[in-house]
Amino acid sequence: MAAAIAAPAPAGRPAKRASRRVLPGFGLTLGYTLFYLSVIVLIPLSALVFTSFSLSWEQFWSAVASPRVLASYRLTFGASFLAALVNLVFGLLIAWVLVRYRFPGKRIVDALVDLPFALPTAVAGIALTSLLADNGWVGSLLAPLGIHLAFKPAGIVVALIFISLPFVVRTVQPVLEDTERELEEAATSLGATRWQVFTKVLLPSIAPALLTGFAMAFARAVGEYGSVIFIAGNMPMVSEITPLIIIGKLEQYDTAGATAVAVVMLVMSFALLLLINALQAWQRRRAGAQT
Amino acid sequence: MSAGSVRNKAAARSGTTEAPWVRRLLIALALAFMVLFLLLPLAAVFAEALRKGFGAYLDGLREPEAWSAIRLTLLTAAIAVPLNLVFGVAAAWCIAKYEFKGKAFLTTLVDLPFSVSPVVAGLTYVLIFGANGWIGPWLMAHDIKIIFAVPGIVLATVFVTVPFIARELIPLMQAQGNDEEQAAIVLGASGWQTFWHVTLPNIKWGLVYGVILCNARAMGEFGAVSVVSGHIRGQTNTMPLHVEILYNEYQSVAAFAVASLLALLALVTLVIKSVAEWRQEQQLRLAADLPPERPHASAAGTPT
């Protein structure tokens, strides 16, 4: 404890450069990190890619571009996009309310935002299904209006909203905390309305964080399986998501087909990961330019 | 709190906050969204579990298959979390403490399991260890079972939880810099001593936070485990898989009873996480508040 207090670290950057070889353990930790990642992540993923190379082009194409699989891509990406969009709006709203306003129970609300990270997806899946079923708490209110969400593609969107809810909140919240009130004051004193301050001053400064959160929410939703399969109804061509297609092919011992579809999903994950990295780099540059 | 209210008052004066009715409307909207999407599903789990009374709830938990699922889930987490703890500390040390070529790429690799679909992760292990996989025939000849057995479940769980602890530690260790460790080394401490006595006390709350999130995911993982488990009742069913089977057999109360245990785990996770987060903020603030030119002030301000 005393050590933690005795020497605060005001600016780490110049020290870091000088210290490159002062601290021991670089070889050990880097070596272990690379070894562990290779065994657990990289070798299995390359097994997927190499297995897909052993498929003929026709085999691969018929697996990844059959009408049923194409319909699943549309559903998976469409529903994920809608869910991420809803979370973009409400995530910003929740982050805003948590950072800027005071109200009773704020600490609990803040903690509750992480519930989708902590609650197993299968539990979320059955809970949402029981809520939205025609005899459930919410479903029984919607059914007389002719709205049925459970066992429909709309139910998938609800499940994906749930599981990807924390991403936008948690990426925007720290950035919003760091925004400088002086800029808003300056804009206000120059005659800007509150709405103009929000759209012209605040929104540009939190845009990179917003988009990062959006992309993370989207990436998480695309790969989601546990919460969706309970609520989706899983009808081929209508409400069958791509991860379920992979499982279905595996259960029919069509390992080649499952591998092909999995490679398509893996490529999409890589693309999204690169996009998120680029957005984060943009955000860091933006933060650096402000200070 | 007092600092916040002062700031809010100042903000109100200088016109950098909204009209009271806008504020109330925004708070109401945010809370309504959270009640609808977070609180209601959580409440539904417990309501469904207790729908036929407490006796039926306990009956659902007393099933031997439920017990074996709980045991397997605990075992899986007990292996996966320590493995990723050691990895997380090692990865955070080399990424946060040194500059080297390819660091950004390595950080991306650590994050990779977050963006790979759990189903795809499970499939990769089937392709290696499955009956027709790379080393499946060899394993079969030596009577080693990995897929449709416990080792496969553990491996799949480890894959999906790889980034959790490293992700928490890297930004924390970067923010703290290297000064304290360098001072310890210069004063003659060994690398291990430096880690145990200097680094670890600084990162302990971040570590708790990472471990507890990693544990929640390890116990709750569904997609990846579902691919490699084979769903053999009483043998390779984890709690989430057991919930699925019960639910699909229309044993709703039993399904929600097991699910309620997982929901309790989630609530405990959130509480521990909030405490850890709060303590970590406190620690950082105390360290940041100290003026560097008056190091002896630390004696007065030591938090305990």
Interface residues (C-beta under 8 A of the other chain):
Chain A: M1 A2 A3 A4 I5 A6 A7 P8 A9 P10 A11 G12 A15 K16 R17 S19 R20 V22 L23 P24 G25 F26 L28 T29 L30 Y32 T33 L34 Y36 L37 I40 V41 L42 I43 P44 L45 A47 L48 T51 F90 L93 I94 W96 V97 L98 R100 Y101 R102 F103 R107 V109 D110 A111 L112 V113 D114 L115 P116 F117 A118 L119 P120 T121 A122 V123 A124 I126 A127 L128 S130 L131 G136 W137 V138 V158 I161 F162 L165 R181 E184 E185 T188 S189 R194 V197 A219 R220 V222 G223 E224 Y225 G226 F230 P243 I246 I247 L250 T255 A258 T259 A262 M265 L266 S269 F270 L272 L273 I276 N277
Chain B: G4 S5 N8 A11 S14 G15 T16 T17 E18 A19 V22 R23 L26 I27 L29 A30 L31 F33 M34 L36 F37 L38 L39 L40 P41 L42 A44 V45 E48 V86 F87 A90 A91 W93 C94 I95 K97 Y98 E99 F100 A104 L106 T108 L109 V110 D111 L112 P113 F114 S115 V116 S117 P118 V119 V120 A121 L123 T124 Y125 V126 L127 I128 G130 N132 G133 W134 L155 V158 F159 V162 Q174 A175 Q176 G177 N178 D179 E180 E181 Q182 A183 A184 I185 V186 S190 G191 T194 F195 H197 V198 P201 N202 L213 A216 R217 M219 G220 E221 F222 G223 S226 V227 M239 P240 L241 V243 E244 Y247 S252 A255 F256 A259 L262 A263 L265 A266 L267 T269 L270 V271 K273 S274 Q283 L286 A287 A288 L290 P292 P295 S298 A299 G301 T302 P303 T304
